[in-house]
Amino acid sequence: MIKVKCKYCRYKIEKPRWEHIVAQIRRDGGNIGKNICPSCKKKGLRLDWGD
Ligand SMILES: [Zn+2]
């Protein structure tokens, strides 16, 4: 699973595929390309690709 967390707030998602991460963050109102958190709108997204 790929995990994305925000270091400034409690926003957190977990998806099996990168495309799902991108789509979910866009749907939530953020932007993974610009590292914008959908919840707090700060540049706080942190990626964890798992193993
Ligand atoms: Zn945030």
mmCIF file of the protein (N, C-alpha, C, O) and its ligand, coordinates in Angstrom:
data_MODEL
# 
_entry.id   MODEL 
# 
loop_
_entity.id 
_entity.type 
_entity.pdbx_number_of_molecules 
1 polymer     1 
2 non-polymer 1 
# 
_entity_poly.entity_id                      1 
_entity_poly.type                           'polypeptide(L)' 
_entity_poly.nstd_linkage                   no 
_entity_poly.nstd_monomer                   no 
_entity_poly.pdbx_seq_one_letter_code       MIKVKCKYCRYKIEKPRWEHIVAQIRRDGGNIGKNICPSCKKKGLRLDWGD 
_entity_poly.pdbx_seq_one_letter_code_can   MIKVKCKYCRYKIEKPRWEHIVAQIRRDGGNIGKNICPSCKKKGLRLDWGD 
_entity_poly.pdbx_strand_id                 A 
# 
loop_
_entity_poly_seq.entity_id 
_entity_poly_seq.num 
_entity_poly_seq.mon_id 
_entity_poly_seq.hetero 
1 1  MET n 
1 2  ILE n 
1 3  LYS n 
1 4  VAL n 
1 5  LYS n 
1 6  CYS n 
1 7  LYS n 
1 8  TYR n 
1 9  CYS n 
1 10 ARG n 
1 11 TYR n 
1 12 LYS n 
1 13 ILE n 
1 14 GLU n 
1 15 LYS n 
1 16 PRO n 
1 17 ARG n 
1 18 TRP n 
1 19 GLU n 
1 20 HIS n 
1 21 ILE n 
1 22 VAL n 
1 23 ALA n 
1 24 GLN n 
1 25 ILE n 
1 26 ARG n 
1 27 ARG n 
1 28 ASP n 
1 29 GLY n 
1 30 GLY n 
1 31 ASN n 
1 32 ILE n 
1 33 GLY n 
1 34 LYS n 
1 35 ASN n 
1 36 ILE n 
1 37 CYS n 
1 38 PRO n 
1 39 SER n 
1 40 CYS n 
1 41 LYS n 
1 42 LYS n 
1 43 LYS n 
1 44 GLY n 
1 45 LEU n 
1 46 ARG n 
1 47 LEU n 
1 48 ASP n 
1 49 TRP n 
1 50 GLY n 
1 51 ASP n 
# 
loop_
_struct_asym.id 
_struct_asym.entity_id 
A 1 
B 2 
# 
loop_
_chem_comp.id 
_chem_comp.type 
_chem_comp.mon_nstd_flag 
ALA 'L-peptide linking' y 
ARG 'L-peptide linking' y 
ASN 'L-peptide linking' y 
ASP 'L-peptide linking' y 
CYS 'L-peptide linking' y 
GLN 'L-peptide linking' y 
GLU 'L-peptide linking' y 
GLY 'peptide linking'   y 
HIS 'L-peptide linking' y 
ILE 'L-peptide linking' y 
LEU 'L-peptide linking' y 
LYS 'L-peptide linking' y 
MET 'L-peptide linking' y 
PRO 'L-peptide linking' y 
SER 'L-peptide linking' y 
TRP 'L-peptide linking' y 
TYR 'L-peptide linking' y 
VAL 'L-peptide linking' y 
ZN  non-polymer         . 
# 
_pdbx_entity_nonpoly.entity_id   2 
_pdbx_entity_nonpoly.name        ? 
_pdbx_entity_nonpoly.comp_id     ZN 
# 
_pdbx_nonpoly_scheme.asym_id         B 
_pdbx_nonpoly_scheme.entity_id       2 
_pdbx_nonpoly_scheme.mon_id          ZN 
_pdbx_nonpoly_scheme.ndb_seq_num     1 
_pdbx_nonpoly_scheme.pdb_seq_num     101 
_pdbx_nonpoly_scheme.auth_seq_num    101 
_pdbx_nonpoly_scheme.pdb_mon_id      ZN 
_pdbx_nonpoly_scheme.auth_mon_id     ZN 
_pdbx_nonpoly_scheme.pdb_strand_id   A 
_pdbx_nonpoly_scheme.pdb_ins_code    . 
# 
loop_
_atom_site.group_PDB 
_atom_site.id 
_atom_site.type_symbol 
_atom_site.label_atom_id 
_atom_site.label_alt_id 
_atom_site.label_comp_id 
_atom_site.label_asym_id 
_atom_site.label_entity_id 
_atom_site.label_seq_id 
_atom_site.pdbx_PDB_ins_code 
_atom_site.Cartn_x 
_atom_site.Cartn_y 
_atom_site.Cartn_z 
_atom_site.occupancy 
_atom_site.B_iso_or_equiv 
_atom_site.pdbx_formal_charge 
_atom_site.auth_seq_id 
_atom_site.auth_comp_id 
_atom_site.auth_asym_id 
_atom_site.auth_atom_id 
_atom_site.pdbx_PDB_model_num 
ATOM   1   N  N  . MET A 1 1  ? 0.835   -1.200 0.000  1.00 0.00 ? 1   MET A N  1 
ATOM   2   C  CA . MET A 1 1  ? 0.000   0.000  0.000  1.00 0.00 ? 1   MET A CA 1 
ATOM   3   C  C  . MET A 1 1  ? 0.871   1.252  0.000  1.00 0.00 ? 1   MET A C  1 
ATOM   4   O  O  . MET A 1 1  ? 1.929   1.301  0.627  1.00 0.00 ? 1   MET A O  1 
ATOM   5   N  N  . ILE A 1 2  ? 0.390   2.260  -0.723 1.00 0.00 ? 2   ILE A N  1 
ATOM   6   C  CA . ILE A 1 2  ? 1.062   3.554  -0.719 1.00 0.00 ? 2   ILE A CA 1 
ATOM   7   C  C  . ILE A 1 2  ? 0.305   4.441  0.264  1.00 0.00 ? 2   ILE A C  1 
ATOM   8   O  O  . ILE A 1 2  ? -0.924  4.512  0.237  1.00 0.00 ? 2   ILE A O  1 
ATOM   9   N  N  . LYS A 1 3  ? 1.052   5.109  1.127  1.00 0.00 ? 3   LYS A N  1 
ATOM   10  C  CA . LYS A 1 3  ? 0.413   5.975  2.122  1.00 0.00 ? 3   LYS A CA 1 
ATOM   11  C  C  . LYS A 1 3  ? 0.840   7.416  1.922  1.00 0.00 ? 3   LYS A C  1 
ATOM   12  O  O  . LYS A 1 3  ? 1.994   7.705  1.603  1.00 0.00 ? 3   LYS A O  1 
ATOM   13  N  N  . VAL A 1 4  ? -0.111  8.309  2.115  1.00 0.00 ? 4   VAL A N  1 
ATOM   14  C  CA . VAL A 1 4  ? 0.201   9.735  2.102  1.00 0.00 ? 4   VAL A CA 1 
ATOM   15  C  C  . VAL A 1 4  ? -0.357  10.345 3.381  1.00 0.00 ? 4   VAL A C  1 
ATOM   16  O  O  . VAL A 1 4  ? -1.528  10.176 3.721  1.00 0.00 ? 4   VAL A O  1 
ATOM   17  N  N  . LYS A 1 5  ? 0.511   11.053 4.069  1.00 0.00 ? 5   LYS A N  1 
ATOM   18  C  CA . LYS A 1 5  ? 0.092   11.735 5.286  1.00 0.00 ? 5   LYS A CA 1 
ATOM   19  C  C  . LYS A 1 5  ? 0.483   13.195 5.185  1.00 0.00 ? 5   LYS A C  1 
ATOM   20  O  O  . LYS A 1 5  ? 1.403   13.559 4.453  1.00 0.00 ? 5   LYS A O  1 
ATOM   21  N  N  . CYS A 1 6  ? -0.226  14.023 5.928  1.00 0.00 ? 6   CYS A N  1 
ATOM   22  C  CA . CYS A 1 6  ? 0.144   15.428 6.010  1.00 0.00 ? 6   CYS A CA 1 
ATOM   23  C  C  . CYS A 1 6  ? 0.879   15.657 7.314  1.00 0.00 ? 6   CYS A C  1 
ATOM   24  O  O  . CYS A 1 6  ? 0.479   15.155 8.364  1.00 0.00 ? 6   CYS A O  1 
ATOM   25  N  N  . LYS A 1 7  ? 1.962   16.423 7.237  1.00 0.00 ? 7   LYS A N  1 
ATOM   26  C  CA . LYS A 1 7  ? 2.731   16.649 8.461  1.00 0.00 ? 7   LYS A CA 1 
ATOM   27  C  C  . LYS A 1 7  ? 2.154   17.782 9.315  1.00 0.00 ? 7   LYS A C  1 
ATOM   28  O  O  . LYS A 1 7  ? 2.602   18.008 10.439 1.00 0.00 ? 7   LYS A O  1 
ATOM   29  N  N  . TYR A 1 8  ? 1.151   18.497 8.769  1.00 0.00 ? 8   TYR A N  1 
ATOM   30  C  CA . TYR A 1 8  ? 0.578   19.623 9.518  1.00 0.00 ? 8   TYR A CA 1 
ATOM   31  C  C  . TYR A 1 8  ? -0.782  19.321 10.126 1.00 0.00 ? 8   TYR A C  1 
ATOM   32  O  O  . TYR A 1 8  ? -1.195  19.971 11.087 1.00 0.00 ? 8   TYR A O  1 
ATOM   33  N  N  . CYS A 1 9  ? -1.481  18.332 9.567  1.00 0.00 ? 9   CYS A N  1 
ATOM   34  C  CA . CYS A 1 9  ? -2.810  18.012 10.107 1.00 0.00 ? 9   CYS A CA 1 
ATOM   35  C  C  . CYS A 1 9  ? -2.973  16.493 10.120 1.00 0.00 ? 9   CYS A C  1 
ATOM   36  O  O  . CYS A 1 9  ? -2.002  15.751 9.974  1.00 0.00 ? 9   CYS A O  1 
ATOM   37  N  N  . ARG A 1 10 ? -4.213  16.045 10.295 1.00 0.00 ? 10  ARG A N  1 
ATOM   38  C  CA . ARG A 1 10 ? -4.440  14.605 10.449 1.00 0.00 ? 10  ARG A CA 1 
ATOM   39  C  C  . ARG A 1 10 ? -4.841  13.924 9.146  1.00 0.00 ? 10  ARG A C  1 
ATOM   40  O  O  . ARG A 1 10 ? -5.239  12.760 9.154  1.00 0.00 ? 10  ARG A O  1 
ATOM   41  N  N  . TYR A 1 11 ? -4.739  14.642 8.022  1.00 0.00 ? 11  TYR A N  1 
ATOM   42  C  CA . TYR A 1 11 ? -5.109  14.040 6.736  1.00 0.00 ? 11  TYR A CA 1 
ATOM   43  C  C  . TYR A 1 11 ? -4.204  12.848 6.427  1.00 0.00 ? 11  TYR A C  1 
ATOM   44  O  O  . TYR A 1 11 ? -2.983  12.922 6.567  1.00 0.00 ? 11  TYR A O  1 
ATOM   45  N  N  . LYS A 1 12 ? -4.824  11.762 6.009  1.00 0.00 ? 12  LYS A N  1 
ATOM   46  C  CA . LYS A 1 12 ? -4.078  10.544 5.744  1.00 0.00 ? 12  LYS A CA 1 
ATOM   47  C  C  . LYS A 1 12 ? -4.874  9.653  4.802  1.00 0.00 ? 12  LYS A C  1 
ATOM   48  O  O  . LYS A 1 12 ? -6.055  9.405  5.043  1.00 0.00 ? 12  LYS A O  1 
ATOM   49  N  N  . ILE A 1 13 ? -4.253  9.169  3.738  1.00 0.00 ? 13  ILE A N  1 
ATOM   50  C  CA . ILE A 1 13 ? -4.928  8.198  2.882  1.00 0.00 ? 13  ILE A CA 1 
ATOM   51  C  C  . ILE A 1 13 ? -3.977  7.054  2.579  1.00 0.00 ? 13  ILE A C  1 
ATOM   52  O  O  . ILE A 1 13 ? -2.758  7.171  2.706  1.00 0.00 ? 13  ILE A O  1 
ATOM   53  N  N  . GLU A 1 14 ? -4.576  5.949  2.175  1.00 0.00 ? 14  GLU A N  1 
ATOM   54  C  CA . GLU A 1 14 ? -3.806  4.748  1.892  1.00 0.00 ? 14  GLU A CA 1 
ATOM   55  C  C  . GLU A 1 14 ? -4.475  4.052  0.720  1.00 0.00 ? 14  GLU A C  1 
ATOM   56  O  O  . GLU A 1 14 ? -5.659  3.720  0.777  1.00 0.00 ? 14  GLU A O  1 
ATOM   57  N  N  . LYS A 1 15 ? -3.707  3.833  -0.350 1.00 0.00 ? 15  LYS A N  1 
ATOM   58  C  CA . LYS A 1 15 ? -4.268  3.203  -1.554 1.00 0.00 ? 15  LYS A CA 1 
ATOM   59  C  C  . LYS A 1 15 ? -3.256  2.223  -2.130 1.00 0.00 ? 15  LYS A C  1 
ATOM   60  O  O  . LYS A 1 15 ? -2.052  2.363  -1.919 1.00 0.00 ? 15  LYS A O  1 
ATOM   61  N  N  . PRO A 1 16 ? -3.762  1.219  -2.869 1.00 0.00 ? 16  PRO A N  1 
ATOM   62  C  CA . PRO A 1 16 ? -2.857  0.237  -3.461 1.00 0.00 ? 16  PRO A CA 1 
ATOM   63  C  C  . PRO A 1 16 ? -2.098  0.763  -4.678 1.00 0.00 ? 16  PRO A C  1 
ATOM   64  O  O  . PRO A 1 16 ? -1.019  0.266  -4.997 1.00 0.00 ? 16  PRO A O  1 
ATOM   65  N  N  . ARG A 1 17 ? -2.652  1.756  -5.352 1.00 0.00 ? 17  ARG A N  1 
ATOM   66  C  CA . ARG A 1 17 ? -2.004  2.244  -6.570 1.00 0.00 ? 17  ARG A CA 1 
ATOM   67  C  C  . ARG A 1 17 ? -1.844  3.753  -6.549 1.00 0.00 ? 17  ARG A C  1 
ATOM   68  O  O  . ARG A 1 17 ? -2.657  4.479  -5.979 1.00 0.00 ? 17  ARG A O  1 
ATOM   69  N  N  . TRP A 1 18 ? -0.777  4.202  -7.185 1.00 0.00 ? 18  TRP A N  1 
ATOM   70  C  CA . TRP A 1 18 ? -0.459  5.631  -7.250 1.00 0.00 ? 18  TRP A CA 1 
ATOM   71  C  C  . TRP A 1 18 ? -1.591  6.440  -7.876 1.00 0.00 ? 18  TRP A C  1 
ATOM   72  O  O  . TRP A 1 18 ? -1.915  7.532  -7.409 1.00 0.00 ? 18  TRP A O  1 
ATOM   73  N  N  . GLU A 1 19 ? -2.203  5.886  -8.959 1.00 0.00 ? 19  GLU A N  1 
ATOM   74  C  CA . GLU A 1 19 ? -3.300  6.596  -9.637 1.00 0.00 ? 19  GLU A CA 1 
ATOM   75  C  C  . GLU A 1 19 ? -4.457  6.856  -8.672 1.00 0.00 ? 19  GLU A C  1 
ATOM   76  O  O  . GLU A 1 19 ? -5.139  7.876  -8.767 1.00 0.00 ? 19  GLU A O  1 
ATOM   77  N  N  . HIS A 1 20 ? -4.667  5.938  -7.762 1.00 0.00 ? 20  HIS A N  1 
ATOM   78  C  CA . HIS A 1 20 ? -5.751  6.099  -6.780 1.00 0.00 ? 20  HIS A CA 1 
ATOM   79  C  C  . HIS A 1 20 ? -5.418  7.213  -5.793 1.00 0.00 ? 20  HIS A C  1 
ATOM   80  O  O  . HIS A 1 20 ? -6.297  7.965  -5.372 1.00 0.00 ? 20  HIS A O  1 
ATOM   81  N  N  . ILE A 1 21 ? -4.165  7.308  -5.437 1.00 0.00 ? 21  ILE A N  1 
ATOM   82  C  CA . ILE A 1 21 ? -3.704  8.387  -4.546 1.00 0.00 ? 21  ILE A CA 1 
ATOM   83  C  C  . ILE A 1 21 ? -3.945  9.738  -5.221 1.00 0.00 ? 21  ILE A C  1 
ATOM   84  O  O  . ILE A 1 21 ? -4.516  10.650 -4.621 1.00 0.00 ? 21  ILE A O  1 
ATOM   85  N  N  . VAL A 1 22 ? -3.508  9.854  -6.462 1.00 0.00 ? 22  VAL A N  1 
ATOM   86  C  CA . VAL A 1 22 ? -3.655  11.112 -7.209 1.00 0.00 ? 22  VAL A CA 1 
ATOM   87  C  C  . VAL A 1 22 ? -5.131  11.497 -7.323 1.00 0.00 ? 22  VAL A C  1 
ATOM   88  O  O  . VAL A 1 22 ? -5.504  12.647 -7.091 1.00 0.00 ? 22  VAL A O  1 
ATOM   89  N  N  . ALA A 1 23 ? -5.975  10.505 -7.689 1.00 0.00 ? 23  ALA A N  1 
ATOM   90  C  CA . ALA A 1 23 ? -7.401  10.760 -7.873 1.00 0.00 ? 23  ALA A CA 1 
ATOM   91  C  C  . ALA A 1 23 ? -8.076  11.156 -6.561 1.00 0.00 ? 23  ALA A C  1 
ATOM   92  O  O  . ALA A 1 23 ? -8.880  12.088 -6.525 1.00 0.00 ? 23  ALA A O  1 
ATOM   93  N  N  . GLN A 1 24 ? -7.747  10.449 -5.496 1.00 0.00 ? 24  GLN A N  1 
ATOM   94  C  CA . GLN A 1 24 ? -8.381  10.726 -4.209 1.00 0.00 ? 24  GLN A CA 1 
ATOM   95  C  C  . GLN A 1 24 ? -8.009  12.116 -3.690 1.00 0.00 ? 24  GLN A C  1 
ATOM   96  O  O  . GLN A 1 24 ? -8.862  12.842 -3.179 1.00 0.00 ? 24  GLN A O  1 
ATOM   97  N  N  . ILE A 1 25 ? -6.754  12.476 -3.821 1.00 0.00 ? 25  ILE A N  1 
ATOM   98  C  CA . ILE A 1 25 ? -6.317  13.791 -3.338 1.00 0.00 ? 25  ILE A CA 1 
ATOM   99  C  C  . ILE A 1 25 ? -6.972  14.903 -4.157 1.00 0.00 ? 25  ILE A C  1 
ATOM   100 O  O  . ILE A 1 25 ? -7.355  15.942 -3.619 1.00 0.00 ? 25  ILE A O  1 
ATOM   101 N  N  . ARG A 1 26 ? -7.095  14.669 -5.470 1.00 0.00 ? 26  ARG A N  1 
ATOM   102 C  CA . ARG A 1 26 ? -7.764  15.656 -6.317 1.00 0.00 ? 26  ARG A CA 1 
ATOM   103 C  C  . ARG A 1 26 ? -9.238  15.787 -5.901 1.00 0.00 ? 26  ARG A C  1 
ATOM   104 O  O  . ARG A 1 26 ? -9.767  16.894 -5.796 1.00 0.00 ? 26  ARG A O  1 
ATOM   105 N  N  . ARG A 1 27 ? -9.883  14.655 -5.669 1.00 0.00 ? 27  ARG A N  1 
ATOM   106 C  CA . ARG A 1 27 ? -11.285 14.638 -5.260 1.00 0.00 ? 27  ARG A CA 1 
ATOM   107 C  C  . ARG A 1 27 ? -11.480 15.359 -3.922 1.00 0.00 ? 27  ARG A C  1 
ATOM   108 O  O  . ARG A 1 27 ? -12.487 16.033 -3.701 1.00 0.00 ? 27  ARG A O  1 
ATOM   109 N  N  . ASP A 1 28 ? -10.509 15.201 -3.054 1.00 0.00 ? 28  ASP A N  1 
ATOM   110 C  CA . ASP A 1 28 ? -10.591 15.827 -1.728 1.00 0.00 ? 28  ASP A CA 1 
ATOM   111 C  C  . ASP A 1 28 ? -10.251 17.323 -1.767 1.00 0.00 ? 28  ASP A C  1 
ATOM   112 O  O  . ASP A 1 28 ? -10.488 18.041 -0.796 1.00 0.00 ? 28  ASP A O  1 
ATOM   113 N  N  . GLY A 1 29 ? -9.696  17.785 -2.889 1.00 0.00 ? 29  GLY A N  1 
ATOM   114 C  CA . GLY A 1 29 ? -9.423  19.213 -3.025 1.00 0.00 ? 29  GLY A CA 1 
ATOM   115 C  C  . GLY A 1 29 ? -7.968  19.609 -2.893 1.00 0.00 ? 29  GLY A C  1 
ATOM   116 O  O  . GLY A 1 29 ? -7.657  20.792 -2.747 1.00 0.00 ? 29  GLY A O  1 
ATOM   117 N  N  . GLY A 1 30 ? -7.079  18.645 -2.944 1.00 0.00 ? 30  GLY A N  1 
ATOM   118 C  CA . GLY A 1 30 ? -5.652  18.943 -2.854 1.00 0.00 ? 30  GLY A CA 1 
ATOM   119 C  C  . GLY A 1 30 ? -4.955  18.730 -4.178 1.00 0.00 ? 30  GLY A C  1 
ATOM   120 O  O  . GLY A 1 30 ? -5.602  18.567 -5.213 1.00 0.00 ? 30  GLY A O  1 
ATOM   121 N  N  . ASN A 1 31 ? -3.627  18.732 -4.144 1.00 0.00 ? 31  ASN A N  1 
ATOM   122 C  CA . ASN A 1 31 ? -2.839  18.551 -5.361 1.00 0.00 ? 31  ASN A CA 1 
ATOM   123 C  C  . ASN A 1 31 ? -1.520  17.872 -5.008 1.00 0.00 ? 31  ASN A C  1 
ATOM   124 O  O  . ASN A 1 31 ? -0.643  18.471 -4.385 1.00 0.00 ? 31  ASN A O  1 
ATOM   125 N  N  . ILE A 1 32 ? -1.399  16.622 -5.414 1.00 0.00 ? 32  ILE A N  1 
ATOM   126 C  CA . ILE A 1 32 ? -0.192  15.863 -5.054 1.00 0.00 ? 32  ILE A CA 1 
ATOM   127 C  C  . ILE A 1 32 ? 1.037   16.402 -5.781 1.00 0.00 ? 32  ILE A C  1 
ATOM   128 O  O  . ILE A 1 32 ? 2.149   16.363 -5.255 1.00 0.00 ? 32  ILE A O  1 
ATOM   129 N  N  . GLY A 1 33 ? 0.822   16.911 -7.010 1.00 0.00 ? 33  GLY A N  1 
ATOM   130 C  CA . GLY A 1 33 ? 1.940   17.451 -7.780 1.00 0.00 ? 33  GLY A CA 1 
ATOM   131 C  C  . GLY A 1 33 ? 2.552   18.679 -7.130 1.00 0.00 ? 33  GLY A C  1 
ATOM   132 O  O  . GLY A 1 33 ? 3.763   18.892 -7.186 1.00 0.00 ? 33  GLY A O  1 
ATOM   133 N  N  . LYS A 1 34 ? 1.696   19.482 -6.511 1.00 0.00 ? 34  LYS A N  1 
ATOM   134 C  CA . LYS A 1 34 ? 2.169   20.695 -5.834 1.00 0.00 ? 34  LYS A CA 1 
ATOM   135 C  C  . LYS A 1 34 ? 2.306   20.474 -4.334 1.00 0.00 ? 34  LYS A C  1 
ATOM   136 O  O  . LYS A 1 34 ? 2.647   21.389 -3.583 1.00 0.00 ? 34  LYS A O  1 
ATOM   137 N  N  . ASN A 1 35 ? 2.032   19.234 -3.910 1.00 0.00 ? 35  ASN A N  1 
ATOM   138 C  CA . ASN A 1 35 ? 2.179   18.857 -2.506 1.00 0.00 ? 35  ASN A CA 1 
ATOM   139 C  C  . ASN A 1 35 ? 1.191   19.574 -1.575 1.00 0.00 ? 35  ASN A C  1 
ATOM   140 O  O  . ASN A 1 35 ? 1.476   19.807 -0.401 1.00 0.00 ? 35  ASN A O  1 
ATOM   141 N  N  . ILE A 1 36 ? 0.029   19.912 -2.132 1.00 0.00 ? 36  ILE A N  1 
ATOM   142 C  CA . ILE A 1 36 ? -0.967  20.633 -1.338 1.00 0.00 ? 36  ILE A CA 1 
ATOM   143 C  C  . ILE A 1 36 ? -1.919  19.661 -0.632 1.00 0.00 ? 36  ILE A C  1 
ATOM   144 O  O  . ILE A 1 36 ? -2.586  18.847 -1.271 1.00 0.00 ? 36  ILE A O  1 
ATOM   145 N  N  . CYS A 1 37 ? -1.964  19.763 0.662  1.00 0.00 ? 37  CYS A N  1 
ATOM   146 C  CA . CYS A 1 37 ? -2.863  18.925 1.460  1.00 0.00 ? 37  CYS A CA 1 
ATOM   147 C  C  . CYS A 1 37 ? -4.317  19.348 1.237  1.00 0.00 ? 37  CYS A C  1 
ATOM   148 O  O  . CYS A 1 37 ? -4.626  20.537 1.310  1.00 0.00 ? 37  CYS A O  1 
ATOM   149 N  N  . PRO A 1 38 ? -5.218  18.391 0.966  1.00 0.00 ? 38  PRO A N  1 
ATOM   150 C  CA . PRO A 1 38 ? -6.626  18.716 0.754  1.00 0.00 ? 38  PRO A CA 1 
ATOM   151 C  C  . PRO A 1 38 ? -7.289  19.300 1.999  1.00 0.00 ? 38  PRO A C  1 
ATOM   152 O  O  . PRO A 1 38 ? -8.242  20.072 1.893  1.00 0.00 ? 38  PRO A O  1 
ATOM   153 N  N  . SER A 1 39 ? -6.803  18.944 3.144  1.00 0.00 ? 39  SER A N  1 
ATOM   154 C  CA . SER A 1 39 ? -7.443  19.354 4.383  1.00 0.00 ? 39  SER A CA 1 
ATOM   155 C  C  . SER A 1 39 ? -6.992  20.732 4.868  1.00 0.00 ? 39  SER A C  1 
ATOM   156 O  O  . SER A 1 39 ? -7.825  21.606 5.104  1.00 0.00 ? 39  SER A O  1 
ATOM   157 N  N  . CYS A 1 40 ? -5.691  20.930 5.016  1.00 0.00 ? 40  CYS A N  1 
ATOM   158 C  CA . CYS A 1 40 ? -5.204  22.193 5.589  1.00 0.00 ? 40  CYS A CA 1 
ATOM   159 C  C  . CYS A 1 40 ? -4.622  23.137 4.532  1.00 0.00 ? 40  CYS A C  1 
ATOM   160 O  O  . CYS A 1 40 ? -4.289  24.282 4.839  1.00 0.00 ? 40  CYS A O  1 
ATOM   161 N  N  . LYS A 1 41 ? -4.500  22.656 3.282  1.00 0.00 ? 41  LYS A N  1 
ATOM   162 C  CA . LYS A 1 41 ? -4.005  23.451 2.153  1.00 0.00 ? 41  LYS A CA 1 
ATOM   163 C  C  . LYS A 1 41 ? -2.539  23.878 2.264  1.00 0.00 ? 41  LYS A C  1 
ATOM   164 O  O  . LYS A 1 41 ? -2.080  24.741 1.515  1.00 0.00 ? 41  LYS A O  1 
ATOM   165 N  N  . LYS A 1 42 ? -1.813  23.272 3.197  1.00 0.00 ? 42  LYS A N  1 
ATOM   166 C  CA . LYS A 1 42 ? -0.384  23.567 3.305  1.00 0.00 ? 42  LYS A CA 1 
ATOM   167 C  C  . LYS A 1 42 ? 0.403   22.535 2.502  1.00 0.00 ? 42  LYS A C  1 
ATOM   168 O  O  . LYS A 1 42 ? -0.116  21.480 2.137  1.00 0.00 ? 42  LYS A O  1 
ATOM   169 N  N  . LYS A 1 43 ? 1.657   22.861 2.237  1.00 0.00 ? 43  LYS A N  1 
ATOM   170 C  CA . LYS A 1 43 ? 2.510   21.924 1.508  1.00 0.00 ? 43  LYS A CA 1 
ATOM   171 C  C  . LYS A 1 43 ? 3.120   20.928 2.488  1.00 0.00 ? 43  LYS A C  1 
ATOM   172 O  O  . LYS A 1 43 ? 4.309   20.979 2.803  1.00 0.00 ? 43  LYS A O  1 
ATOM   173 N  N  . GLY A 1 44 ? 2.272   20.029 2.957  1.00 0.00 ? 44  GLY A N  1 
ATOM   174 C  CA . GLY A 1 44 ? 2.736   19.118 4.011  1.00 0.00 ? 44  GLY A CA 1 
ATOM   175 C  C  . GLY A 1 44 ? 2.591   17.648 3.716  1.00 0.00 ? 44  GLY A C  1 
ATOM   176 O  O  . GLY A 1 44 ? 2.735   16.830 4.624  1.00 0.00 ? 44  GLY A O  1 
ATOM   177 N  N  . LEU A 1 45 ? 2.306   17.273 2.464  1.00 0.00 ? 45  LEU A N  1 
ATOM   178 C  CA . LEU A 1 45 ? 2.095   15.853 2.163  1.00 0.00 ? 45  LEU A CA 1 
ATOM   179 C  C  . LEU A 1 45 ? 3.414   15.088 2.183  1.00 0.00 ? 45  LEU A C  1 
ATOM   180 O  O  . LEU A 1 45 ? 4.424   15.531 1.636  1.00 0.00 ? 45  LEU A O  1 
ATOM   181 N  N  . ARG A 1 46 ? 3.372   13.943 2.821  1.00 0.00 ? 46  ARG A N  1 
ATOM   182 C  CA . ARG A 1 46 ? 4.538   13.084 2.908  1.00 0.00 ? 46  ARG A CA 1 
ATOM   183 C  C  . ARG A 1 46 ? 4.156   11.690 2.392  1.00 0.00 ? 46  ARG A C  1 
ATOM   184 O  O  . ARG A 1 46 ? 3.130   11.129 2.777  1.00 0.00 ? 46  ARG A O  1 
ATOM   185 N  N  . LEU A 1 47 ? 4.995   11.153 1.523  1.00 0.00 ? 47  LEU A N  1 
ATOM   186 C  CA . LEU A 1 47 ? 4.731   9.862  0.895  1.00 0.00 ? 47  LEU A CA 1 
ATOM   187 C  C  . LEU A 1 47 ? 5.453   8.718  1.578  1.00 0.00 ? 47  LEU A C  1 
ATOM   188 O  O  . LEU A 1 47 ? 6.602   8.834  2.005  1.00 0.00 ? 47  LEU A O  1 
ATOM   189 N  N  . ASP A 1 48 ? 4.736   7.609  1.664  1.00 0.00 ? 48  ASP A N  1 
ATOM   190 C  CA . ASP A 1 48 ? 5.368   6.378  2.147  1.00 0.00 ? 48  ASP A CA 1 
ATOM   191 C  C  . ASP A 1 48 ? 4.985   5.269  1.174  1.00 0.00 ? 48  ASP A C  1 
ATOM   192 O  O  . ASP A 1 48 ? 3.835   4.834  1.133  1.00 0.00 ? 48  ASP A O  1 
ATOM   193 N  N  . TRP A 1 49 ? 5.958   4.820  0.397  1.00 0.00 ? 49  TRP A N  1 
ATOM   194 C  CA . TRP A 1 49 ? 5.676   3.820  -0.629 1.00 0.00 ? 49  TRP A CA 1 
ATOM   195 C  C  . TRP A 1 49 ? 5.558   2.407  -0.055 1.00 0.00 ? 49  TRP A C  1 
ATOM   196 O  O  . TRP A 1 49 ? 5.271   1.467  -0.796 1.00 0.00 ? 49  TRP A O  1 
ATOM   197 N  N  . GLY A 1 50 ? 5.767   2.250  1.200  1.00 0.00 ? 50  GLY A N  1 
ATOM   198 C  CA . GLY A 1 50 ? 5.670   0.931  1.809  1.00 0.00 ? 50  GLY A CA 1 
ATOM   199 C  C  . GLY A 1 50 ? 6.817   0.044  1.380  1.00 0.00 ? 50  GLY A C  1 
ATOM   200 O  O  . GLY A 1 50 ? 7.921   0.523  1.121  1.00 0.00 ? 50  GLY A O  1 
ATOM   201 N  N  . ASP A 1 51 ? 6.549   -1.283 1.305  1.00 0.00 ? 51  ASP A N  1 
ATOM   202 C  CA . ASP A 1 51 ? 7.635   -2.187 0.889  1.00 0.00 ? 51  ASP A CA 1 
ATOM   203 C  C  . ASP A 1 51 ? 7.199   -3.146 -0.196 1.00 0.00 ? 51  ASP A C  1 
ATOM   204 O  O  . ASP A 1 51 ? 7.996   -3.967 -0.650 1.00 0.00 ? 51  ASP A O  1 
HETATM 205 ZN ZN . ZN  B 2 .  ? -2.787  18.959 6.063  1.00 0.00 2 101 ZN  A ZN 1 
# 
